[in-house]
Amino acid sequence: MSTLCALISVYQHSDPHELNQALTSLVNQTRPADSIIIVEDGPLTNALEQVLNQHIADNPTSRRIRLATNQGLGAALRAGLQHIDTEFVARLDTDDIAAPHRFETQLALFETRPELDVVGSAVAEFTDQPGDSTTIRALPETHDGIARYMKINNPINHPSVMMRVRAVKQAGGYRDVHFMEDYDLFARMLAGGSRFHNIAEALTYLRVSDAQFARRTSKGMWRSEKTMQTNLVRYGIISKPRAVANFIIRSTYRLLPQQVLKKAYGILFHKK
């Protein structure tokens, strides 16, 4: 039987209630992970500590990895990955929720299609509770479609992904490309020969907020965009002229007023 570890990272600004929801969704899987690695990215609040203490007491197979200072998501996930020796790793963010049958569905696909290294899925967006919205964020399903989409945007919903640990480590694991740690990893995996697939069914509930759209236009995003386009060229995914075009297109998108940005986001990503 395949072995699976769930990987989640928490930091001081994580919401305790949302963290508890995320962890509960991992525990209540129809095919639970064999272990859960929780990376504490720097000191946490007392409320977050209480949630984690109770979770560990109820779930002794879970493990806390503590980082002395806040280092960012890429560094936190890299630290967590060092402690994972299962065949597969599944990601979830602290503000999202995994559907009960998510792990069972993804592992079944890996079983029938052993050539795959990365399996994501569509995600169902919500604001307060799963089901309070009907919007589905869907991305290309086939490997060829994902490879084409990689040239312009991240083709995998990161909180939905399950990956072969061997393939992740062979690609170099997570690196510190702020806001785009996942996109950078997937690009390196594609360049290294990994095979991808997205399940059409929404297997993760993705929390959306105005703060998330604000981050898309933050100053740090411009620097990360430049780094990401440079990396895509270095990995052989795109040419230098395409990188320049990508930077212009993606930067112009982020300059849109927030309400217009939301509408554009819906047109580009929401499943009809």
C-alpha positions in Angstrom: 0.0 0.0 0.0 1.3 3.5 -0.9 2.3 5.7 2.0 1.3 9.3 2.3 2.3 12.4 4.3 0.3 15.6 4.4 2.4 18.8 4.6 1.1 22.0 6.1 2.9 25.2 7.2 1.6 27.7 9.9 2.9 31.1 11.0 1.9 33.7 13.5 -0.7 35.4 11.3 -2.6 32.2 10.5 -6.1 32.1 11.8 -6.6 29.5 14.7 -10.1 28.6 13.6 -9.1 28.2 10.0 -6.1 26.1 11.0 -8.4 23.8 13.1 -10.7 23.4 10.1 -7.8 22.5 7.8 -6.3 20.0 10.2 -9.7 18.4 10.9 -10.3 18.0 7.1 -6.9 16.1 6.9 -7.8 13.8 9.9 -11.3 13.1 8.5 -10.2 11.8 5.1 -11.7 8.5 3.9 -8.1 7.4 3.4 -6.2 9.4 6.0 -2.5 10.3 5.5 -0.1 8.1 7.4 1.4 11.2 9.0 1.0 14.9 9.0 4.0 17.2 9.1 3.2 20.7 10.5 5.9 23.2 10.0 5.8 26.2 12.5 7.3 29.0 10.5 8.6 31.1 13.5 7.0 31.7 16.9 3.2 31.3 17.1 0.4 32.9 19.1 -1.0 31.2 22.1 -4.3 30.5 20.3 -2.4 28.7 17.5 -0.3 26.8 20.0 -3.5 25.6 21.7 -4.9 24.3 18.4 -1.7 22.4 17.6 -1.3 21.0 21.1 -4.9 19.6 21.0 -4.3 18.2 17.5 -1.1 16.5 18.5 -2.8 15.0 21.6 -5.6 13.6 19.5 -3.4 12.5 16.5 0.0 11.1 17.7 1.1 10.4 14.1 1.3 14.1 13.5 4.6 15.9 14.0 5.5 19.5 14.6 8.7 21.0 13.0 9.6 24.3 14.6 11.6 27.0 12.9 13.1 29.6 15.2 12.3 32.5 12.9 9.7 33.2 10.2 11.4 32.3 6.9 8.6 32.2 4.4 6.5 29.4 2.8 9.3 28.1 0.5 11.8 27.7 3.3 9.2 26.2 5.6 8.0 23.6 3.1 11.6 22.8 2.3 12.3 22.1 6.0 9.2 20.0 6.2 10.1 18.0 3.2 13.4 17.0 4.8 11.4 15.0 7.3 9.2 13.1 4.8 10.1 9.6 3.6 6.7 8.4 2.4 6.0 7.7 -1.3 3.6 10.7 -1.6 3.2 14.1 -0.1 0.0 16.1 -0.2 -0.2 19.9 0.4 -2.9 22.0 2.1 -2.8 25.6 3.3 -4.0 26.5 6.8 -6.9 28.5 5.4 -8.2 25.8 3.0 -10.1 22.6 3.5 -9.7 19.2 1.9 -12.8 17.3 0.7 -13.2 14.0 2.6 -12.4 11.8 -0.3 -9.6 13.9 -1.7 -6.6 11.6 -0.8 -8.5 8.4 -1.7 -9.3 9.8 -5.1 -5.8 11.1 -5.9 -4.1 7.9 -4.7 -6.4 5.8 -6.8 -5.4 7.8 -9.9 -1.7 7.3 -9.0 -2.4 3.6 -8.7 -4.0 3.3 -12.2 -1.5 5.7 -13.8 1.9 5.0 -12.3 3.6 7.3 -14.8 2.2 10.4 -13.0 4.3 12.4 -10.5 2.0 15.3 -9.8 -1.8 15.2 -9.4 -3.8 18.3 -8.6 -7.5 19.1 -8.9 -10.0 21.9 -9.4 -10.8 23.8 -6.3 -14.2 25.1 -5.0 -13.9 28.7 -3.8 -15.6 29.8 -0.6 -15.6 32.8 1.7 -16.7 31.7 5.2 -17.9 28.1 4.8 -17.5 25.5 2.0 -20.6 25.7 -0.2 -21.3 29.5 0.2 -20.1 30.0 -3.4 -20.6 28.1 -6.6 -17.3 29.1 -8.3 -14.9 26.5 -9.3 -11.3 27.3 -10.2 -10.3 24.8 -12.9 -7.0 24.4 -14.8 -5.9 22.2 -17.7 -6.3 18.5 -17.0 -4.0 16.7 -19.3 -0.2 16.7 -19.2 0.1 18.3 -22.6 -2.3 21.0 -21.6 -0.6 21.6 -18.3 2.8 21.8 -20.1 1.4 24.5 -22.4 -0.2 26.4 -19.6 3.1 26.3 -17.6 4.5 28.8 -20.1 2.2 31.6 -18.9 0.9 30.7 -15.5 1.0 28.1 -12.6 -1.0 25.1 -13.9 -1.6 23.4 -10.5 -3.8 24.6 -7.6 -1.1 24.2 -4.9 -3.4 23.5 -2.0 -4.9 20.6 -4.0 -1.7 18.9 -5.1 -0.3 15.4 -4.3 3.2 14.5 -5.5 5.7 11.7 -5.6 8.3 12.6 -3.0 11.1 11.1 -5.0 10.2 13.4 -8.0 10.0 16.5 -5.8 13.3 15.8 -4.2 15.0 15.1 -7.5 13.8 18.4 -8.8 15.4 20.2 -5.8 12.3 20.7 -3.6 10.8 24.0 -2.7 13.0 27.1 -3.1 12.5 30.7 -1.9 10.7 32.3 -4.8 8.3 34.5 -2.8 4.7 34.1 -3.7 5.6 31.5 -6.4 7.4 28.7 -4.6 4.9 26.2 -6.0 5.1 27.5 -9.6 8.9 27.3 -9.5 8.8 23.8 -8.2 6.3 22.6 -10.8 8.4 24.2 -13.6 11.5 22.4 -12.5 9.7 19.1 -12.2 8.2 19.5 -15.7 11.7 20.3 -17.1 13.0 17.2 -15.4 10.5 14.9 -17.0 7.8 14.7 -14.4 4.2 13.9 -15.6 1.2 15.9 -14.5 -2.5 15.6 -14.3 -5.4 17.7 -12.9 -8.6 16.0 -11.7 -11.7 17.9 -13.0 -13.5 17.4 -9.7 -13.0 20.0 -7.0 -11.2 18.1 -4.2 -10.1 21.1 -2.1 -12.1 24.0 -0.8 -10.1 27.3 -1.4 -10.8 30.2 0.8 -10.8 33.6 -1.0 -10.6 37.1 0.4 -9.8 40.7 -0.5 -6.4 40.3 1.2 -5.4 37.6 -1.3 -6.1 39.9 -4.2 -4.2 42.7 -2.5 -1.1 40.4 -2.3 -1.3 39.9 -6.0 -0.5 43.6 -6.5 2.0 44.0 -3.6 5.5 45.4 -4.4 7.2 42.1 -3.6 5.2 40.4 -6.4 7.0 42.4 -9.1 10.3 41.2 -7.9 9.1 37.6 -7.7 7.6 37.8 -11.2 10.9 38.9 -12.6 12.6 36.0 -10.8 10.0 33.5 -12.0 10.3 34.5 -15.6 14.1 34.3 -15.5 13.7 30.8 -14.0 11.3 29.6 -16.7 13.9 30.6 -19.3 16.7 28.9 -17.3 14.6 25.7 -17.0 14.0 25.7 -20.8 10.3 26.2 -20.5 10.1 29.5 -22.4 12.4 31.7 -24.5 13.7 35.1 -23.4 11.3 37.0 -25.7 8.4 35.0 -24.2 9.6 35.9 -20.7 9.5 39.6 -21.5 6.0 39.2 -23.0 4.9 37.3 -19.9 6.2 39.9 -17.6 4.4 42.7 -19.4 1.1 40.8 -19.6 1.1 39.5 -16.0 2.3 42.9 -14.7 -0.5 44.7 -16.6 -3.0 42.3 -15.2 -1.9 43.2 -11.7 -2.2 46.9 -12.3 -6.0 46.6 -12.8 -8.2 48.1 -10.1 -9.2 45.4 -7.5 -12.8 45.1 -8.7 -11.7 44.8 -12.3 -9.0 42.3 -11.3 -11.7 40.1 -9.6 -13.8 40.1 -12.8 -10.7 39.2 -14.9 -9.8 36.5 -12.5 -13.3 35.0 -12.8 -13.2 35.1 -16.6 -9.8 33.4 -16.7 -10.1 30.7 -14.0 -13.7 30.0 -13.1 -15.3 27.0 -14.6 -18.6 27.7 -16.4 
